[in-house]
Amino acid sequence: MICPILWNPINFIDGEGRWLILELAIIFLALISSKILSLFVRRVSQKSSSEIFIAITQALHRPLFYFIWYLALLYSFDLVTDELLSYSHPTLWAAFFKAGIILTAGWFLVRLKNTAITYASKRGEASPALDALSKMGTVAIVVLILILLNDMTELNVTTLLTFGGIGGIALAFASQELISNFFGGLIVQVTRPFTRGDSISVPAHNIIGSIEEIGWYQTRIRDDKMAAVYVPNALFTKSLAVNLSQKTHCVLDEKISVEAKPEQIEALVDELSEYLSSHPDLFHDQPRGAYVETIHGSCYTIALFGLSRRSRSECKALRGKMLIHIVSLVLKHGGKLTQSKQVKDIC
């Protein structure tokens, strides 16, 4: 007769408790494997001199970590259900296993792509080009994963398209706006009519502001009231957009109202025209000067125009100095400035 002290553990292992021992073993192996993986990645990051090897190792860390626990969960489910997958449905078991490998590989490629984009941006590469490359890389990886998953299921693509024809048409109509916005953002990234930080204007929609982010679906613009304006990317392929940051010159187009006598106005206009014609910051081969536009009794509206050589950042300061000098000329000729209205100044 077996000793009662030994009989109970043996009976426990041989009986219903066997699956619990195996389950604990699976969890223990998953813990050990994930811990070894983390130590290996940390060791490589500290000791290795190859940036490429470090980048590959760090990109592989998290996907492989979760793949270990995915396998542990898969084996645990099979153990609890008395080998329902591995014995009764081996094809389904293989499909789950291959799907885990494909998804892990796809996640690894996305992380590796993000690491490469971050490394390139730190070296001073063009940000818009990198954003476009990052988006196209993500799309290519997703398409590759879908193709591999479809190949794993051994389904004919033609059969899938035929079976889902009606649903596909409905989905196409529903996603038309989504696709147009996506390709609109892609066109903006490639053609680069504006980049992050540029000031733009969309006159058809009364939008003026600074570009903060160009996303997959929409672009965020910060307007002059510091409100965030979210513009669908498809709008930029259908509407006129003016990039104010690429403006190279400043337009002076002012109207001032002066109350004075006729002889005073004539002398004032002559001196204003001479001042603008000889101003060193205005193009001499472009129209410039002053003239009387309207007369209402003793009140004269004088138009001032010219094109400045200054850049956009210096435009406002130049305009202010010129207006101060113009006011001094009005006072010099005995006139009285009643109002000043800015008609066009897109600096």
C-alpha positions in Angstrom: 0.0 0.0 0.0 1.3 3.4 -1.0 2.0 5.9 1.8 -1.0 8.3 2.1 1.4 11.2 2.1 2.6 10.3 -1.5 -0.7 9.0 -2.8 -2.6 12.3 -2.8 0.0 14.4 -4.9 0.3 11.5 -7.4 -3.5 11.1 -7.7 -3.8 14.9 -8.0 -1.3 15.0 -10.9 -2.8 12.0 -12.7 -6.3 13.2 -12.2 -8.2 16.4 -12.7 -5.4 18.6 -11.5 -3.0 17.8 -14.4 -4.3 20.7 -16.5 -3.6 23.1 -13.6 0.0 22.0 -13.4 0.5 22.4 -17.1 -1.3 25.8 -17.0 1.1 27.0 -14.3 4.0 25.7 -16.4 2.8 27.7 -19.4 2.5 30.9 -17.4 5.9 30.3 -15.8 7.5 29.8 -19.3 5.8 33.0 -20.6 7.1 35.0 -17.6 10.6 33.7 -18.0 10.7 34.2 -21.8 9.3 37.8 -21.5 11.8 38.6 -18.8 14.8 37.2 -20.8 13.6 39.2 -23.8 13.4 42.5 -21.8 16.9 41.9 -20.3 18.3 41.1 -23.7 16.9 44.3 -25.2 18.2 46.4 -22.3 21.6 44.8 -22.6 21.8 45.5 -26.3 20.8 49.1 -25.8 23.5 49.6 -23.3 26.4 47.6 -24.8 25.9 47.5 -28.6 27.6 50.2 -30.8 25.4 49.6 -33.8 22.5 52.0 -34.0 20.8 49.8 -36.6 20.9 46.7 -34.4 19.6 48.7 -31.4 16.7 50.1 -33.5 15.8 46.6 -34.8 15.9 45.1 -31.3 13.8 47.9 -29.7 11.3 47.7 -32.6 11.0 43.9 -32.1 10.7 44.1 -28.3 7.1 44.9 -27.7 5.6 42.9 -30.6 7.6 39.8 -29.6 6.6 40.4 -25.9 2.9 40.3 -26.7 3.4 37.4 -29.1 4.8 35.3 -26.3 1.7 36.0 -24.2 -0.5 35.4 -27.2 1.0 31.9 -27.5 0.5 31.4 -23.8 -3.2 32.4 -24.1 -3.6 30.2 -27.1 -2.1 27.1 -25.4 -4.0 27.8 -22.2 -7.3 27.9 -24.1 -6.4 24.6 -25.9 -5.5 23.1 -22.5 -8.7 24.1 -20.8 -10.9 22.9 -23.7 -9.1 19.5 -23.8 -7.2 20.2 -27.0 -10.2 21.5 -28.9 -8.1 23.4 -31.4 -4.9 21.4 -31.8 -6.6 18.0 -31.9 -10.2 18.5 -33.1 -9.5 21.5 -35.4 -5.8 21.5 -36.4 -6.5 23.8 -39.4 -8.0 26.5 -37.2 -5.1 26.0 -34.7 -2.6 26.6 -37.5 -4.6 29.7 -38.7 -4.5 31.3 -35.3 -0.7 30.5 -35.0 0.1 32.0 -38.5 -2.2 35.0 -37.9 -0.2 35.8 -34.7 3.1 35.6 -36.6 1.8 37.9 -39.4 0.4 40.5 -37.1 3.5 40.5 -35.0 5.7 40.9 -38.1 3.4 43.8 -39.3 3.6 45.5 -35.9 7.4 45.1 -35.9 7.6 46.7 -39.4 5.4 49.7 -38.4 7.6 50.3 -35.3 10.8 50.0 -37.4 9.4 52.4 -39.9 8.5 54.9 -37.1 12.0 54.6 -35.7 13.6 55.2 -39.1 11.4 58.3 -39.7 12.3 59.7 -36.2 16.0 59.1 -36.9 15.7 60.9 -40.3 13.9 63.9 -38.8 16.6 64.3 -36.2 19.1 64.6 -39.0 17.3 67.6 -40.4 15.4 66.0 -43.3 12.3 67.7 -44.7 9.4 67.1 -42.4 6.6 67.1 -45.0 8.4 64.6 -47.2 8.9 62.4 -44.1 5.2 62.7 -43.2 4.2 61.6 -46.6 6.7 58.7 -46.6 5.5 57.6 -43.2 1.9 57.5 -44.3 2.7 55.6 -47.5 4.8 53.2 -45.5 2.0 52.5 -43.1 -0.4 51.9 -45.9 2.0 49.5 -47.7 2.5 47.5 -44.5 -1.2 47.3 -43.8 -1.9 46.1 -47.4 0.9 43.5 -47.1 -0.6 42.2 -43.9 -4.0 41.9 -45.4 -2.6 40.1 -48.4 -0.8 37.6 -46.2 -3.8 37.1 -44.0 -5.9 36.5 -47.1 -3.3 34.0 -48.4 -3.3 32.2 -45.1 -7.1 31.6 -45.3 -6.6 30.2 -48.8 -9.6 32.2 -50.1 -9.8 33.3 -53.8 -9.7 37.0 -54.1 -12.2 36.9 -57.0 -14.6 34.9 -54.9 -14.3 37.4 -52.1 -14.9 40.3 -54.5 -17.9 38.5 -56.0 -19.4 37.5 -52.6 -18.9 41.0 -51.2 -19.9 42.9 -54.4 -23.0 44.6 -53.1 -21.5 45.3 -49.7 -18.3 46.6 -51.4 -20.4 49.1 -53.5 -22.2 50.3 -50.5 -18.9 50.6 -48.6 -17.4 52.5 -51.5 -20.2 55.1 -51.4 -20.0 55.4 -47.7 -16.2 55.8 -47.7 -16.0 58.2 -50.7 -15.4 61.2 -48.5 -12.9 59.3 -46.4 -10.9 58.3 -49.4 -11.0 61.7 -51.0 -9.7 63.3 -47.8 -7.0 60.7 -47.5 -5.7 61.3 -51.0 -6.2 65.0 -50.5 -3.8 64.9 -47.6 -1.4 62.7 -49.6 -1.4 65.2 -52.4 -0.7 68.0 -50.0 2.2 66.1 -48.5 3.7 65.3 -51.9 3.2 68.7 -53.7 3.8 70.8 -50.5 1.8 73.9 -51.3 2.1 74.6 -47.6 3.9 73.1 -44.6 3.5 73.1 -40.8 3.9 76.6 -39.5 2.8 78.4 -42.7 0.1 81.0 -42.7 -2.6 80.3 -45.3 -5.9 81.7 -46.5 -8.8 79.9 -48.0 -11.0 82.8 -49.3 -13.9 80.6 -50.4 -14.5 79.5 -46.8 -13.2 82.6 -45.0 -10.4 80.6 -43.4 -7.2 82.4 -42.4 -4.6 80.9 -39.9 -1.4 79.0 -39.3 -1.0 75.3 -40.2 -0.5 73.3 -37.0 -0.8 69.7 -38.3 -1.5 67.9 -41.6 -3.2 64.7 -40.7 -4.5 61.6 -42.5 -8.1 63.0 -42.8 -8.0 66.7 -41.9 -5.6 69.6 -41.4 -5.6 71.6 -38.2 -5.4 75.4 -38.6 -5.0 77.9 -35.8 -6.9 81.1 -36.7 -6.3 84.7 -35.5 -8.6 84.1 -32.5 -6.5 81.1 -31.5 -9.3 78.7 -32.3 -8.5 75.3 -33.8 -10.1 75.0 -37.3 -10.2 71.4 -38.7 -10.3 71.4 -42.5 -11.0 68.2 -44.5 -8.0 67.6 -46.8 -10.2 67.2 -49.8 -11.0 70.9 -49.6 -7.5 71.8 -50.6 -8.0 70.0 -54.0 -11.2 71.8 -54.7 -10.7 75.4 -53.4 -8.1 78.1 -53.8 -5.6 78.3 -51.0 -3.2 81.3 -50.6 0.1 80.7 -48.8 0.7 84.0 -47.0 4.1 82.7 -45.7 5.4 82.5 -49.3 4.6 86.2 -50.0 7.8 88.0 -51.0 6.5 91.6 -51.2 4.2 93.9 -49.4 1.3 95.7 -51.1 0.5 99.3 -49.9 -3.1 100.2 -50.8 -4.5 102.9 -48.4 -7.1 105.5 -48.5 -7.1 108.5 -46.3 -9.7 111.2 -45.9 -8.4 114.8 -45.6 -10.2 118.0 -44.9 -8.5 120.9 -46.6 -8.7 123.7 -49.2 -8.3 122.8 -52.9 -4.9 124.5 -53.2 -3.7 122.6 -50.1 -4.9 119.3 -51.5 -3.1 119.9 -54.8 0.2 120.6 -53.1 -0.3 117.7 -50.7 -1.0 115.1 -53.5 2.0 116.3 -55.4 4.3 115.9 -52.4 2.7 112.5 -51.5 3.3 111.3 -55.0 6.9 112.5 -54.9 7.4 110.8 -51.5 6.1 107.4 -52.7 7.9 107.6 -56.1 11.2 108.3 -54.5 10.8 105.9 -51.5 13.8 103.4 -51.5 11.6 100.5 -50.3 9.1 100.7 -53.1 9.7 99.2 -56.6 10.3 102.0 -59.1 9.2 99.9 -62.0 5.8 99.3 -60.4 2.8 101.7 -60.1 3.2 104.0 -57.1 2.0 107.4 -56.0 -1.1 109.2 -54.8 -4.3 110.7 -56.3 -7.6 112.2 -55.3 -10.3 109.6 -55.6 -13.5 111.3 -54.3 -14.5 114.8 -53.2 -17.3 115.6 -50.7 -17.4 119.3 -50.0 -14.1 120.2 -48.4 -13.3 116.5 -47.6 -11.0 114.7 -50.1 -10.3 111.0 -50.3 -6.7 110.4 -51.3 -5.6 106.9 -52.5 -2.0 105.7 -51.8 -0.5 102.7 -53.6 2.8 101.0 -54.1 4.6 97.7 -53.9 7.3 97.3 -51.3 10.6 95.5 -51.5 10.4 94.4 -47.9 9.7 90.8 -46.8 6.5 89.8 -45.1 8.0 90.0 -41.6 9.1 93.6 -42.2 5.9 94.7 -44.0 3.8 95.9 -41.0 6.7 98.0 -39.6 7.3 99.6 -43.0 3.6 100.4 -43.5 3.5 102.1 -40.0 6.5 104.3 -40.7 5.1 105.4 -44.1 1.7 106.3 -42.6 3.3 108.3 -39.9 5.3 110.3 -42.5 2.1 110.7 -44.6 0.3 112.1 -41.6 3.1 114.6 -41.0 2.8 115.7 -44.7 -1.0 116.3 -44.3 -0.4 118.4 -41.2 2.4 120.3 -42.9 0.1 121.4 -45.7 -2.6 122.5 -43.2 -4.9 119.6 -43.8 -6.9 117.7 -41.2 -6.9 113.9 -41.3 -10.5 112.7 -40.7 -10.1 109.0 -41.2 -7.8 106.3 -42.5 -9.1 103.1 -44.0 -6.9 100.2 -45.0 -8.2 98.7 -48.2 -5.6 96.0 -49.0 -2.6 95.0 -46.9 -2.0 91.2 -47.0 1.3 91.3 -45.3 
